[in-house]
Amino acid sequence: MNQWWRDRVAYQIYPRSFLDSDGNGIGDLRGIIHKLPYLKELGIGILWLSPVYCSPNDDNGYDISDYRDIHPDFGTMAEMDKLLDLAKKLDIRVVMDLVINHTSDEHEWFKKSRDPESPYRDYYIWRPGRNGRKPNNWTSFFAEDCWEYDEHSGEYYLHLFSKKQPDLNFRNPKVLEEIKDIMRFWLHKGVSGFRCDVINVIFKESLEDGRKRMILTGREHYLTREGTHEILRELRRDVLSRFDCFTVGETVMVTPKTAFDLSDPSRKELDMLFSFEHMDTDAVIVKWFRTRFRPKKFCNVLCKWQTALDWNANYFENHDQPRCVSRFGDDRDYRSESAKMLCVLLLSLRGTPFIYQGQEIGMTNFDFTSMEQIRDVESFNVYRLATRLHFPKAFRWHMIQQSGRDNARTPMQWSPGRNAGFSSGTPWIGINRNYTDINVETQEKNPSSVLAFYQKMIRLRNKTKLLKSGGFRCVKIRRKLFVFERFNESGSITVIISFSKKAVRFRASGKPILSTCDRSEYDGILRPYEAILLQGRVGG
């Protein structure tokens, strides 16, 4: 089967924040439909939609109450069908978020499972207390206990995330059959695959106490267990192999070895996966404790994964991560230069590049000033925990500013007009005040804008076989310099990336194919935050 997902550039939409068509302050399907031509012009070939299913929105859609229906905030199933139809006409493949580690506690399965005699009881992981305590000592991803007591049924249920996100029990074959049916439902509708949420934690091998850790006590009992591999192979065999589609897995705490096992084509599990090691290079133990960004460490990890896997899902930001220009560049003095440099890096690595909405115009982290402006459940949990631990208020707020997921969830900045052109009503979350300068409308008029450069770089990648499928070789990593080659039997391209605010020297020969400084000759000196692609090998 043609692996078309290797040839295309992907774009992630966080629907609540993309474009509101009806003035209720929440982005919707009609807003996405309206902007499909914009995505086509950008050069996008795959569209990943974060959840649009029915949900109580405890975790903004990642707590699903009905997998076969659309949340009224986003529109109707008829509008979803229209989106799929128009995307197909524009040759844009749509990928849905598949959230199967847990459901909402308002899902019918869970509501029925609260009855100990119900056939749905074993759809979830229920356990009695242990000598007046919780069933085990595990901790959750969301900085809270992962067992919740239910008065109605007299037992605890497991939730590795929010207490409103009870974990499904994949030891029950009926649960896996339900998931297969859900996947078939959407594949028959015309989606082209799934982004599989936290897919490597779905199988709990044991419920024994875990070794006490600073984070995620108990993880040795559920992190990338053999049962997960078996489930993925069964989903491939019974469902995915019968459709022209692909899967990309969100996989937490994977090593290159476990990632290889999950994505090796011969094992028939995932087609590719999102790893996190490069996104953890500026943190200590957990993402909430940030350290100074060190480009050398970041680039070493990128090289490690480029050589460890045949094919990577490459990304620098998403709905769970801060904005990359604020994190890996300079969003004050060199915002445009940083954004273009990161564009070249992302689109020159071997693998499928994933762009997150707003990244293509260089959107930055939020400019909020207090917790009253925050909407993310994880941020609230962490802030409360830090308060209980007596962290100073200024430090608690600094943690949220640096790492909170709302950094990437502020509305897409379409114009310098009211509410950045996102909504005619009151947006569900605040808009960054820099929208008057950073927006699509303004950049579409500027041939030197970040948006124009993304269009140019995507066009180059889409037409250049060497960038799409060529091999990767790391050439040089210095403190703020990264040089690598993409090559095949017919030639090579040298990619030179500077993370420095100062001029950097690096000797290489070759004619520039593309430069963030729009130069026609290379003189061995890179300007601040410059990236350049040279035809030919270093010194060749």
Helices and strands as residue ranges (DSSP letters): G 4-6, E 10-13, G 15-17, H 29-42, E 46-49, E 53-54, E 66-70, H 77-89, E 93-98, H 108-113, G 121-123, E 126-127, E 147-150, E 155-158, H 173-189, E 193-196, G 199-201, G 219-221, H 226-238, G 240-242, E 246-250, H 256-263, G 265-267, E 272-274, G 277-280, H 295-308, E 313-314, H 324-327, H 335-348, E 352-356, G 359-361, G 371-373, H 377-388, H 393-403, G 405-408, G 418-421, G 433-436, H 440-444, H 450-463, H 465-469, E 471-477, E 481-488, E 491-498, E 504-505, E 511-515, E 525-526, E 531-535
